[in-house]
């Protein structure tokens, strides 16, 4: 995610607790969605879509922080 901001992500993960929390939430949701799509965790299509939307909102927030940090 955001390879052009790799260095900035590394920095923010150690200096910005809010960014780190959002980043961890995004990664957790990403793994949850992958497990659901692979039928490891049972879920309906609607449940998966809700989680994908949550993940997208987190990604938008992370991107905004990354843009403003530079």
C-alpha positions as CSV (number, residue, x, y, z in Angstrom):
1,X,0.0,0.0,0.0
2,X,1.4,3.4,-1.1
3,X,4.9,2.3,-2.2
4,X,5.7,5.9,-3.0
5,X,5.3,6.7,0.7
6,X,7.3,3.8,2.1
7,X,9.8,5.9,4.0
8,X,7.2,8.2,5.3
9,X,5.0,5.3,6.5
10,X,8.0,3.8,8.4
11,X,8.6,7.2,10.1
12,X,4.9,7.8,10.9
13,X,4.4,4.3,12.3
14,X,7.1,5.1,15.0
15,X,6.2,8.8,15.6
16,X,2.4,9.1,15.1
17,X,0.2,6.9,17.3
18,X,-3.0,7.8,15.4
19,X,-1.4,6.9,12.1
20,X,-0.1,3.6,13.6
21,X,-3.5,2.7,15.0
22,X,-5.2,3.4,11.6
23,X,-2.5,1.4,9.8
24,X,-2.9,-1.6,12.1
25,X,-6.7,-1.4,11.8
26,X,-6.4,-1.4,8.0
27,X,-4.1,-4.4,8.0
28,X,-6.4,-6.3,10.4
29,X,-9.4,-5.6,8.2
30,X,-7.4,-6.6,5.1
31,X,-6.6,-10.0,6.6
32,X,-10.1,-10.5,7.8
33,X,-11.5,-9.8,4.3
34,X,-8.9,-12.2,2.7
35,X,-9.9,-14.9,5.1
36,X,-13.6,-14.4,4.3
37,X,-13.0,-14.4,0.6
38,X,-11.0,-17.6,0.9
39,X,-13.8,-19.2,2.9
40,X,-11.5,-19.6,5.9
41,X,-13.9,-17.4,7.9
42,X,-17.6,-17.8,7.0
43,X,-19.3,-14.5,5.8
44,X,-22.0,-13.3,3.5
45,X,-21.2,-11.1,0.5
46,X,-22.8,-8.2,2.3
47,X,-20.5,-8.6,5.4
48,X,-17.5,-8.6,3.1
49,X,-18.6,-5.5,1.3
50,X,-19.1,-3.6,4.6
51,X,-15.6,-4.5,5.7
52,X,-14.2,-3.5,2.3
53,X,-15.8,-0.1,2.7
54,X,-14.4,0.3,6.2
55,X,-11.0,-0.6,4.9
56,X,-11.3,2.0,2.1
57,X,-12.2,4.7,4.6
58,X,-9.1,3.8,6.6
59,X,-7.0,3.9,3.5
60,X,-8.3,7.3,2.6
61,X,-7.5,8.6,6.1
62,X,-4.0,7.1,5.9
63,X,-3.4,8.7,2.5
64,X,-4.5,12.1,3.8
65,X,-2.1,11.9,6.7
66,X,0.7,10.8,4.3
67,X,0.1,13.7,2.0
68,X,0.0,16.3,4.8
69,X,3.1,14.8,6.5
70,X,5.3,15.6,3.5
